Amino acid sequence: MPKICTFLGISIYMYFDEHNPPHFHALYNDFRGKFLLPSLNYTAGNLPPRIIGLVIEWAELHKEELLDNWNRIKETGKYKKINPLV
């Protein structure tokens, strides 16, 4: 499972064998969440509200890169790291 990015203790993942619709996962300590692309809707998990906000803020800045990585992973299994939220 490729780790796309890490920032402020939050790790962002996309899995090789995932199903549509496009999405990514965020992990923060023992909390997890799933976000749809391109809407960035939080659809599942138990992330604290502050962390959900930070993930959405980061994802808004990198939406095109996230979608590109989704397609790359599905087609070739390759991906590119994405810059963290600073």
C-alpha positions in Angstrom: 0.0 0.0 0.0 1.7 3.2 -1.2 2.1 6.0 1.3 1.5 9.0 -0.8 2.3 11.7 1.8 2.9 12.3 5.6 2.3 15.6 7.4 1.5 16.6 10.9 1.4 12.9 12.0 -1.2 12.1 9.2 -0.3 9.5 6.6 -2.1 9.4 3.3 -2.4 6.0 1.4 -3.8 4.6 -1.8 -4.1 0.9 -2.2 -3.1 -1.1 -5.3 -6.2 -3.3 -5.3 -8.8 -0.7 -4.6 -12.2 -0.4 -6.2 -14.0 2.6 -7.7 -14.9 5.3 -7.0 -11.5 7.0 -6.7 -10.5 7.7 -3.1 -7.7 7.8 -0.6 -7.2 6.8 3.1 -5.8 8.9 5.9 -4.4 7.4 9.1 -3.7 9.4 12.3 -2.6 7.4 15.3 -5.3 4.8 15.8 -7.8 6.8 13.7 -8.7 6.1 10.0 -10.7 7.8 7.3 -11.7 7.5 3.7 -12.1 10.5 1.3 -13.7 10.4 -2.2 -12.1 12.0 -5.2 -12.6 14.5 -6.6 -15.3 15.7 -4.1 -13.1 15.1 -1.0 -16.2 14.0 0.9 -15.2 12.1 4.1 -17.2 8.9 3.7 -16.0 6.5 6.4 -13.8 6.4 9.5 -13.3 7.8 12.9 -10.9 10.7 12.4 -11.1 13.7 14.7 -12.8 16.7 13.1 -9.6 18.8 13.2 -7.7 16.1 11.3 -10.5 15.8 8.7 -10.2 19.5 8.1 -6.4 19.3 7.7 -6.7 16.3 5.3 -9.3 18.2 3.2 -7.2 21.3 3.2 -4.2 19.3 2.0 -6.3 17.4 -0.6 -7.7 20.6 -2.1 -4.2 21.7 -2.9 -3.3 18.4 -4.5 -6.6 17.1 -6.0 -5.1 16.7 -9.5 -2.1 14.9 -8.2 -4.3 12.6 -6.2 -6.4 11.7 -9.2 -3.3 11.2 -11.3 -1.9 8.8 -8.7 -5.2 6.9 -8.6 -5.0 6.4 -12.3 -1.3 5.5 -12.2 -1.7 3.0 -9.4 -4.6 1.3 -11.1 -2.8 1.2 -14.5 0.8 0.6 -13.7 1.2 0.2 -9.9 3.4 3.2 -9.8 2.8 6.5 -8.0 4.4 9.8 -7.1 4.8 11.2 -3.6 2.8 14.4 -3.0 4.2 17.3 -1.0 3.0 17.7 2.6 0.9 20.5 4.1 3.2 23.1 5.5 
